[in-house]
Amino acid sequence: MKDKLLEKLKEAVASVLPVTLIVLALQFITPFPGHMLAAFLVAAVLLIVGMAFFALGAEVAMMPMGERIGAHIIKSKRYLILIPVVFFIGMLITVAEPDLQVLADQLHSINSWTVILTVAAGVGAFLVFAVIRVIKNGDITKILLASYVLVFALAGTLAIDDGSFIPVAFDAGGVTTGPITVPFIMALGIGFASVRGSRAANEDSFGMVALCSIGPVLAMMVLGMTTRAGSVSTGGTEYTAYKTLLSVFGAFARSLPTYMREVLLALVPVVVLFLIFQFVFLKLPVRVLARLGVGVVYTYVGLVLFLTGVHCGFMPAGTFLGASLADTANPWILVPIGMLLGFFVVMAEPAVRVLNKQVEEITVGAISGRAMLFSLSIGVAVSLGISMLRVLTGVSIWYFLIPCYAAAIELSFVAPKIFTVIAFDSGGVASGPMTATFMLPFAIGASAALGGNVSSDAFGLVALVALTPLITIQILGAVYKLKLKRVEAADKENAAPAIMLDDSISIIEFPEEF
């Protein structure tokens, strides 16, 4: 276990260090006031340690728990039992998601618990939908197409009445797929695949996160239509400057118990759910339970440290940097800096590591973690560039959502299906706590400094981060498909078969030239 923790620490350093260095370089343009830099550096250390513990905990506990529950659920086709149980699981893990609380706290015109429960209901409903799709062997491409047609139909209705609630609704779909939700839902899919054992089983292990990202968007749109919420007010434009070093450590000391309590409340329902399955159905030996218990402790410690760091150091830093860069002589510098930050911020998302590892394992190396991470980084960099452009110009998010989703759906008919389901999963995974607590405050600070409409201009950033990976990863799949055809045409005998061009996947690897 010690060796694994050391490995996770090295990965976490590689993830957080680039963002930290970029922020340090920006001190030459707009230095932090007071001792904010000290708070940021303390936060960076907490992020590294927290990500390492969380990654180890997800591997040791969260994923195995989800796999075992998923394997048991899929055996039952008694819908009167299956539907309410799966719906309850979806709601439970969503309420436990820290990212959702961050978003809900910034929507001052709606009660935070109203937002949380609405989004949780959306996830629960679409998790049921995802499970039934697996049982019925439904075509994920057609389901995604139909779902997004419904999303844009409702969005068009909502746009008639102001329309500034639309970015918030799309953001809700991104923040729900964070460090607790992603490992558990992906593990459910892997559990389903292990029981089915069909040729398309590996596809079933992906796509669930993608569908569960759609439910919150629809649920929030319905909430916006019924409450006539219109635009949302935000209080996220203030930041703590930390006048003394003592105030820095005092802020972290005060916040630590708060997040210890919040993460405990988030994890307890998930653990209780697993224990119910354990005592009623699974009957795992004590040795396995002890290992899972250690993993849960690692997950708890990791999330506490991570969330304390981002809220006390990274969120104030993001808000200040956005506002300060917007106040410079050339505010357009926000676009390249936003893209640079976006390229590296996605590497620091805890759930991204979980997804990349699962993709590499499920595809037996056919889709490498390095290729996945690079594709995600490119996509998120483009997203942040577009988001900063919106902050500067106030251009409507519609001009980006409609053509980009249309392109993503069109690519789903070209790229191998395994790339499609992974791409739609990746969109939700990329928009995790680092996006919600660093880049969204960055955009809010810039928008407020420029005198823009925070509701319509800054919000929508999470939605765009969740969108562009859909395109970049499917392009990766389309390129791979072309390379595979060339290799097979050049030497049919020596060419290693890769992703089969029907709807399944076999044990394969990329050609060396890829």
Buried (B, 14 or more C-beta within 10 A) or exposed (E): EEEBBEEBBEBBBEBBBBBBEBBBEBEEEBEBBBBBBBBBBBBBBBBBBBBBBBBBBBBBBBBBBBBBBBBBBBEEEEEEEBBEBBBBBBBBBBBBBBBBBBBBEBBEBBEBEBBBBBBBBBBBBBBBBBBBBBBEEBEBBEBBBEBBEBBBEBBEEBBEEBBBBBBBBBBBBBBBBBBBBBBBBBBBBBBBBBBBEEEBBBBBBBBBBBBBBBBBBBBBBBBBBEBEBEBBEBEBBEBBEBEEEEBBBEBBEEBBEEBBEBBEEBBEBBBEBBEEBBEEBBEBEEEEBEBBEBBBBBBBBBBBBBBBBBBBBBBBBBBBBBBBBBEEEEBEBBBEBBBBBBBBBBBBBBBBBBBBBBBBEBBEEBBBBEBBBBBBBBBBBBBBBBBBBBBBEEBBBBEBBEEBBEBBBEBBEEBBBBBBBBBBBBBBBBBBBBBBBBBBBBBBBBBBBBEBEBBBBBBBBBBBBBBBBBBBBBBBBBEBBEBBEEBBEEEEEEBBEBBBEEBBBBEBBBBEEB
